[in-house]
Amino acid sequence: MVCRWTDKLVLLFIAFILAFNFTALGAKQTTEERIDEYIAKANYFTNINYDSVIYYAAKANILADKSNNNLKKVDILFVKIRADIVIGNYLNAYNNCKEAQAFVKENNLIAKEPEVYMYLGLVYKLMGFTSEALKQYFKAIELYEALPKNEEKRSESELYYYLADAYFKMGENKLSKKYLKQSIQLSKKQESSLYALKSYLLMTQLQTKLDSIQKYLALSDSIIARDSRSQYKEVVLLNNKAMLNKAIHKYDLSKSQYLQAIAIAKEKGYKKYIANLDNNYAYLLMTLNNYDSARIVLDEALAITKEINDIDLEGVVFDSYSDFYKAINNYMSALAYKDSSIRKKNEFRKNQRVQESLFLSTVFETEQKEKEILAQESKLNQFRAILFGAIAFSAILLTLLIYYRQKTLLGRARLETLEKEKSLSTANALIEGENLERKRLAMDLHDGLGARLGSLRFMIDAFFKNSPHFDEVSKSVNDISKHVRDLSHRLVPTQLDELGLVLSLQNLISSINQSSESLSIDLEANIEKRLDSSLEINLFYLVYEMINNAIKHSKGNSIFIQLLEHSDSINLSVEDNGVGFDVNASKDGHGLKNIKRRVDFLNGELIIDSRIGEGTLFMIEIPKSRT
């Protein structure tokens, strides 16, 4: 049968449309494949080169923007978060987490929301805030459970691994094993071999029996053998095996495994792994009395730690040098390297404190912004509700509703203002009264008791000059006079107006350090210009109160004070290494009440982080201008 020309034209048009659609589909698939390729390359460089990670993540993001692929944009943010975590840039990781959280919420990507909370928890854990980390992890679990059953939960096994690792770091081995088993089960179900491998490796550290350790090492081996994506973990596995074989005196096998792990790490460019492996391998060589080789290996480890600027790991290597020189009876060099190790570890801890302070400031600022956004959204919702009611009712009812609502809000605002003014007036009176009482006590000490001690000294000079105990009694009176004068100056910083806050605090701390052989107080401050006089004197008394509180109750021998000025606030932290206390269980003593009252008077925020046996950290943020 012969087709008409019109039929042929229709068939040709249909063929053209189908060809166009197939071409567009192929282009879309190619774009997505290229994004996945860039993400894979970024993940490959995570443990090797941070700049390469950022380069490939940026290329992937450009393609995701062009194709409007929101799911891939979130995945790219997760790549950046993991890279920042590897190099220890936790502040940047936190900011990327908050960016991902906002993006997920804005685009309603509910399947990605649990991963955001998981990475937030990981950042909190690495910054040392384990309780906050656990809150984020359990929030992620709650969100996973709320997802539809057919929704992919690709990071659920990873989440349970991080939860188990957090409990492992806390010494809660029973809970750690529980969540590791869940991670392994989910890994098998989701065919996610990487976190099954990580869980097996962590399980080896929780076992006490040799056969159980070997069982989980064998399971780790089986995963690496069949999954090429997990082969970079072979370095960790070989290190664990080498340490185990060293412990059971299989030195030849241990040496072979260390050398194999070092070779793989060098081939892949895992520099931090190389330094750690060299450090561990040096101890095996020392056990075998091969001290020349041990020194060469330690030199290589030290060179790498300096290259990658890892202060903490450099301190560990210095400690190994100390053990090396001790083993060859060179005790002077051993002591020198032990001192270097301590200095590096102190430098690392100091950097950590600075990073923690910056991290907390960022968290405070972010939370404040989120509260403001929520408040704006709440006001918008109220407005919509009122508007909807007004449309539903008559114009007269609308007028009445607005009138009474405004009247109620105005009355509530007036009441709140009165209550705030009353509270501020009471706090001001208490603080001013306390300051005046300090001045009165200081004057009584200086003019009363100090003057009487001066008279007593003149009497001793006049009447007991020839006594055999004259020098001893005279020295005792002088010491008491000095102690009274120091106490008077601590109560009221007489030179605060002249010297400023930082120098006055340094003088206070110097006085306490000189009068105590068992206590060391350190101050770090960046305040260069003078602050408001009221703020300076209240900050001085805050520091004095917290030092006094630590001396009375902490039973520690070290106090670290950090006073940092920001554009619109002052951050004060005081940390001791004492016995700590249960913040939730303990009742506020007089000293703690004074601290809280003075912080409230300054419109500041106070956070106390303390656990029994782990010291106490006070963190205070005070605005420069009181409103």
ABEGO torsion letter per residue (X at the ends): XBBBAAAAAAAAAAAAAAAAAAAAAAAAAAAAAAAAAAAAAAAAAAAABAAAAAAAAAAAAAAAAAAGBAAAAAAAAAAAAAAAAAAGBAAAAAAAAAAAAAAAAAAGBAAAAAAAAAAAAAAAAAAGBAAAAAAAAAAAAAAAAABBAABBBAAAAAAAAAAAAAAAAAGBAAAAAAAAAAAAAAAAAAGBAAAAAAAAAAAAAABABAAAAAAAAAAAAAAAAABAAAAAAAAAAAAAAAAAAAAAGBAAAAAAAAAAAAAAAAAAGBAAAAAAAAAAAAAAAAAAGBAAAAAAAAAAAAAAAAAAGBAAAAAAAAAAAAAAAAAAGBAAAAAAAAAAAAAAAAAAAAAAAAAAAAAAAAAAAAAAAAAAAAAAAAAAAAAAAAAAAAAABBAAAAAAAAAAAAAAAAAAAAAAAAAAAAAAAAAAAAAAAAAAAAAAAAAAAAABAAAAAAAAAAAAAAAAAABAAAAAAAAAAAAAAAAAAAAAAAABBAAAAAAEAAAAAAAAAAAAAAABAABBBBBBBABABBBBAAAAAAAAAAAAAAAAAAAAAAGBABBBBBBBBBAABBBBBBBBABAEBBAAABBBBAAAAAAAAAAAAAGBBBBBBBBBGAEBBBBBBBBABBX
